[in-house]
Amino acid sequence: MASFLKAVTSYMTERSALSEKRSIRSVLLGPPGAGKVVEGTVAVCPGEGPRYGDFKCNHDSTHRVCAKLVDNSSSCQELSWNEDGRSFWEITGQQRWNWKDRICSEPNPGDSWCICMWATASLIAEVGCDNVHINCDATDVDFVLSSYTDGGWSLGQAKLCLRKKCRRETDGDCNGGNRSSRAEEL
């Protein structure tokens, strides 16, 4: 009986150490598969700058959501995300880094940018899922759904929102939040 208990204790200790290593890895590197990019699965985010070369939201461990931040590339007016008229930059506390001019400029003029998963979670908490402007085809939905936290924010509500807005069509394309479609959920 003593050898059995010793074996169980040894097994539990090894499992605990392995679990701790996985937790440390998740903190340092993100969830398993983080950084793993499958070419062609994420569309260009219209307005994203040249930091990644291909203008896609699938390169680092946080900037995975393509969000519409300005009305269009011509007028380049910040979108209001709630009834009090606050912009993305005001809601997320990033006004001093407001980069809307880069969104509307060459080499990829548009209305959107690859934003942090924590910023997405913050926006959803502040304004609700229905008021968040997400470009589903240009968002790395699978990566976000496999993540749990980012920048100290739980991604639970963000994941629910993405599942609601970014349903997959039978051909694999996202419907961009058109909820009239009864497509298969992610």
Secondary structure, DSSP 8 states (H G I E B T S, - for coil): -HHHHHHHHHHHHHHHHHHHHHHHHHHHH-STTTT---TTSS---TT--GGGSS--S-SSSSEEEEEE-BS-TTT--B---STT---HHHHTT-GGG--HHHHTSTTS-SSEEEEEHHHHHHHHHHH-GGG--B-GGGS-HHHHHT--EETTEE-HHHHHHHHHH--B-TTS-B-TT-TTS-----
